[in-house]
Amino acid sequence: MNRRLTLASSVVGAVVVALDGTVLTVAQPTLQRDLHASFAQVQWTSTAYLIAVASLLVFAGRLGDRYGQRRVFACGMLGFGAASAGIGLAPGVGWVMALRVAQGVFGALLQPATLGMLRAAYPPDRLAMPLAVRTSAIGLAAAAGPVLGGALVTGLGWRAVFFLNVLPALGFGVLALATRGPDLAGAPDRPLDVPGALLLAVTLACLVHSLVAAHPLGLCLTALTGAAFVRHERRTASPLLPPEVIGSASVGAALGILVAASASLFGTLFVATYVLQRTLGLDPFHSALRSLPLAVLMVLSAPGCAVLLRRVGARRTTGAATAVLALGVLLLSRASGALALGCGFALLGAGFGTVMVAATHVVVRQAETGSAGVAGGLQQTALNIGPTLGVAAATALMGAGTALPLTVLAAVAALGAVAALALPGRGVVSITQHADERALFRVSERR
């Protein structure tokens, strides 16, 4: 695929997944009533999807590295669209839960590929702006999702929110299959580390479930399977996680920053919902209006981040952005008026939008093209684990009021500023990146 079509496919794939999550939240009460489901069953429609996605993202990224990002993206989009249509036609909540697992599997396939395709299509020094466009689109989808979902549920019922994604997913999936062009695969002869993939999947599934269900035994199982995964990776000849990816201090720092920033943001949003609706007595619609500056600044900050990366580098950009995010959380912990709340949410959006572009840029750029899928899988895993961790921490601390959890979440965001010291400064490019860039330009010339 050419670069414009690759960028459009990456954006649509990311938006389809983002919309699915936001509109479902609005549809769940109506789904529960129409299908005569219990609250636990409805909760599992989200939990089952999250576990399936989080546990398979890295392995899905490895599949893209081996068989080609475009092919894996096409498979993920076609499957996601078909599963969405199946949920819209489901006769009972059991079918919904089962198809949500299938939707999670296909979502795991397409998400790393949306980043892997960009890494294969753009030279490293021109990667920041495509990532910014992708991030802005995600922010716009997150803002529009609740409003669009509410309108669809009110006018057409809960099934309409699942049909929303069918045509874009199937259309871009078919287009990816039909398009001719280079589809770079890093190491087609390299064996897949299936035992490592299974161990990592079990570890991540146990972690997500234990955080969602607040189950201490799950954390113990997570530690055991995680230790077994690390031991296996050290001994196998073809590890799931390439040493050149996980051995990079800057990649590790960027992933940690993404976990910390997303935990802080989503934990804060969880607490802010109670502040707006219970403490201040606002209805859901007016609560959404108060938080609108978050989405607006997230959309606007992403392209600005691309400029900052060129001028001052990832280290200063990310450090400043995490500080802005922490300041926004602290402001919300003490805000009650409309102006203060709006400023707090605006700082959240500006900080997180910048962090997401800058840290993702480090993760994807530092990886060689043949490991871009795994790098994308790790980035997506961080953005799935972080929110779950943040909401779990906020839930545990809510008994002491809202000030304590928000203060803790601000401290979590501030840790990202410390981790940013390990990120590359302006103009720091590795030797492998120079070689990779020359290879990418040769591919561009053949196009």
N, C-alpha and C positions, 0 to 999 in steps of 0.2 A: 504494500500500500504506500502511496505517496504521503508526504508529511502532513498535509492538510487533512486528508482522510484519516490518517492515524490519530491526529489530535482530536478530530471529531468523534472517532470511535472511542478513544480513551475517555473523553468528557461524557459521552452518552452512557458508557458502561458505569462510570462512577456515579452519575446522576440517577440512573435506574436503581442502583442499590441504595443510595441516600434517600430517594423518594419512598422506596418500599418501607424503610424503617420508620420514617416520620408519619406517613399516612396510616400505617397500621395502628399506631398508638391511638389515633382518633377513632378508628373503626372498631376497636376491641369491645367496647361496651355494647354496641349494636350487634356484633357477631355473637357475643355471649347470650344475648336475649333471643336472637333468631334461631340459634342452634341449641338452645336450652343447655348450655355448657356451664360447668362450675368455674369459679374464679381460678382455681389451680390449673384447669385445662386451658383456659385462655392465657394464663401466664406462660404455659409451656409452648404456646404458639410462638412466643418470642424467644424463650430460653432455648428451645430445641434448635432454632435457626442459629442463634448466637454460638452455641456449642459446635454445631457442624461447621460453621464458617471458621471460627477461631482455631479449631483443631487441624484444619486441612490447608490453611493458607500457604504455609511454607512448602509443603509437598506439591501443592498446585503450582507454586512458582518454579519449583524444580522441573515439573513436567513441561512448563513453557520454555525453560532453558534447553531442554533436550529435544522437544518436538516442534518448537516454534511458538512464539508468543501469539501470533495471529491465529493459528489453528486452535490453541487452547482458549483464546478469547472467544472465538466463534462457537466452540462447544459450550462454554459457560453461558454465553448470551442466549443461544438456542434453548439450552436446558432451563435457564432461568425464566425465559418467556413461557415455555411449555408448563413449567411448574406453577407459574403465576396464573395461567389460564385454568389449570386443574384446581387450584384453590378457589378460584372464582366460581367453579362449578361443583365444589365439594358438597356432598349431601349431609355430612355430619362433622363434628369437631375432631373426631379421630382422623378423618381424611385430611383435615386442615393441618393437624400436627405432623402427620407423616409427610405431606407434601412440603411443609415448611422445612423439614430436614433435607428433602431433595433440593429445595430452593437454596438452602444453605450450602450444600455441596457444590452446586453450579455457581453460586455467588463466590465461593472460595476459588473456583477456577478462573473466573473473569477478573477479579479484583487485582491480583498481582500482575496479570497480563496487561492491564491498562497502564501500569507504570513501565513494565518491561518493553512494551511496544514503543513508548516514548524514548526510552534509553537507547533502543536500537535505531530509531529514526533520526534522532537529533545528536549533533556533536555535544560533548560535555559543556562547552562554553556557551551553548545556545539552549540549554535545557531548562533554565530557570523560568523563562516566560511561559512555555507550555505547561509547566507544573503550576504556575500561578493561575493560568486560565482554568485548569482543572480544579484547583482549590476554590476559585471564585464560583464556579458552577456548582460545586458541592454546597457552598454557603448559600447560594441562591435557592437550591433545592431544599435545604434544611429550613429556610425561611418560608418558602411557598408550600412545603409539604402539609403542615397542619391546616392551612387555609384551604388548599385544594382538597385535602382529605375530608375536611368538614363539609365542604360543598357537595362532594360526591356522595358521602354517606347520607346527608340530609336529602338530596334529590333522588339518588338511585339506589341507595343501600350499600352495605359493607362490601359486597362482592365487586362493586365498581372499582374500588381502590386497587384490587389485584389485576383487573383487566387493563388498568391504566398503563402498565409496563409491558404488556404483551407485544404490541406492534413495534415499539422502538427496539425491544430486545430481539425479536425475531428478524426485524428488518436489518439491523446492523450485524446480526449473526450471519445471515445469508450473504450480506455484502462482503463480510470478511472472508468467507469461504470462496466467493466468486471472484474476488480481486486477485489479480496476478501481481507478483512482485517479490522482492527478497523477504524472506521470513527467517531471520537469523536464528540458528540453534547453536548453542555454545559447544556442547559435547555430546553429539548423538550416539556415540559408542560408549559413553560413560554409563556404567550400570546404575540403576536406581537403588537408593538405599531404603528398601521397603521396611526392614526391621526398625531402622531409625525413624522412618516416617510414622510407623505405628506407635513407637514409644513416645514420640513428640506429640502425636495426636491424643493419646491417652493422657499425657501430662497436662496439655492445654485444656482438654475437656474437663478433667478433674478440677483444674484451677478455676475455670469459669463457673462450673456448677457449684463448687464450694463457696465462691464469692457471692453468687446469686442466692444460694440457699442458706448462707451463713453456717456451713457445716464444717466443724473442725477436723473431722475424720477425713474429709476430702482434701484438706491441706496436707495432712500426713501422707496420704496416697500420692498427692502431687509431688511431694519431696522425694518419695521413693522412686517413682517412675522417672522423675527428672534426673535423679542421680544415675539411674540405669541408662538413660539416654546419653548423658555426658560420657559415661564409661564406654558405651558402644561407639560413640562418635570418635573417641580417641583411638580406638582399636581398629576400626574398619578402614579398608583401603580406599573406599569411595564414600566419604561422609555426606550426609544430607546438607549440612551447612559447610560450605567451602571455607577453608582456613583464611583465604584472602578477604572474605567478607566479615566473619566474626572475629578475625584476628586484628582488625583495624580498630584502633582506639577511637577514631572520629566516628565510625559507624556505630560502635557501641554507645558512645555518648549521645549521638543523635537519636538512637532508638530509646535510650533512657529518657531523653528530653520529651519525646513524643508521648511516652507513657505518663510522665509527670504532668505535662501540659493538658493532655486529654483527661486524666484523672481529676485534675483541678477544675477544668471547665465543666465537665458533666456532673461532678459532685456538687459544684456550686449551683448549677442549674436545678439540680434535684432539691437542694435546700431553698433556693430562691422561689421555687414554686409554692412551697409552704408559706414563705414569708409574704408573697404577693396575695395568695388566696385566703390564708387563714389569719395571718396577723393584720394585713391591710384590708382584708375583706373584698378583694377584687374578684370578678368572675373570670373564667378562663379566657374569654375574648380580650378583656382589658389587660389581663396579665400578659397575653401574647403581644399586645401593643407596647407595653412597657419594655419588653425584652427585644423589640424589633431593632434597636440600634446595634445589637450584637451581630445580627445577620448582615446588616448594611455595612458595618465596618469590616467584617470578615471578607465580604466581597471586594471592598475597596482596597483593603490592605494587601491582598495577595499580589496584584501587579506591582504595587509599591515595593514589596519585598524583593522582587526580581531586580529592581534598580539598586536597592541597598546591597544586595549580594555582589553586584558588580563593583560598587564603589567602596564598600568597607569590609566585605567578606562575611562568611557565615558566622564566625565567632562573635563579632560585635553585634551583628544583626540579631542573632538568636538570643544572646545575653540580654540585650535591651528589650526584646519582645517578651521574654519570660518575666522580666521585671515589670513590664506593663501589665501582663496578665495577673501577676501577684497583686499589683496595686489595685486592679479592678475588683478582685475578690475581696480585698480588705475594705474597699469603698462600699461594696454591697453589704458587708457585715455590719455597717453602721448607718446605712442609708435608709430613709423612709419617705422622703419627698420625691416627686416625679423627676426633678432635675438631677438629683444625686443618683437615683436609680438608673436613669438614662445614661449618665456619664459612666457609671460602673459597668453597665452592659456594653457600652461602646468600647471601653478599655479591654473588656474580655474579648470582644470580636477582633479588635485591632491586634492584640497580643497573640491570640491563638491563630488567626489567619496568617500572620507573619511567621510564627513558629512552625506551622504545618508546612509552608512552602520551603523555608530555610532548612529545616531538619530533613525533610524528604529529599531535597536537592542533594544534601550531603550523602544520604544513604544510597540513592540511585546513582549519583555521579561517581562515588568512590568505587562502586562495583564495576567489574569488567562486564562487557556485553553478555558474555556467556553465563554470568551469574546474576543478571538483572532481574530475572524472575524470582529467585530466592530473596534478593534484596527487597523487591516489592512485596513479597510475602511476609518478610520480617516487619516492614513498615506497616502493613495492614494489620498484622498481629498486634503490634504495639498499640495501634489505634482501636483495637477491639478489647484488649486487656485493660488499658488505661481507664476508659469510662466505667467498666465493671468494677474495677478497684476503687475508683473515686466514689461511686454511688454506694458501694458496700461500706466504705469508711464513713461517709456522711450519715448513712443509716445507723451505724453503730454509735455515733456521737450525738445524734439528734436529741437523745434523752436529756442532755445538759443544756438544751436550747440551741439557737441557730448561730450564735456568735462563735462558740468553740469550734464546730466543724468548719466554718468558713475561715477561721484563723489558721486551722491546721491545713486546709486546702491551699491557702495562700503560701504557707511555708513549703508545701509540696511543689508549687509552681516556682518558688524561689530557688529550690534545689536545681531546677533546670538552668538557672543563670550560672550556677557553679559548674554544672556539667558542660556548659557551653565553652568553658576555657579549653576543653580538649578538642574543639572543632577547628578546622583549618582557617587560617586568616586569609586576607585578600591575596589572590594570585598564587596560592599554594596548590600545585597540581602534581600528582605522583607520576613517576616514569611510566607505570602501566597505563595511566590515563592518556599520556601522550601517544603511546602505541595504539591504544584503543581508538583515540580520536582520528589518527591517520587511517585506521581500518574503516571507520565510519565514513570518512570522506571518500574513500575508494568506492564504497557501496553507493554513496550519493552520486558519484560520477557515472556509475553503471546505470543508474536510473534515468 
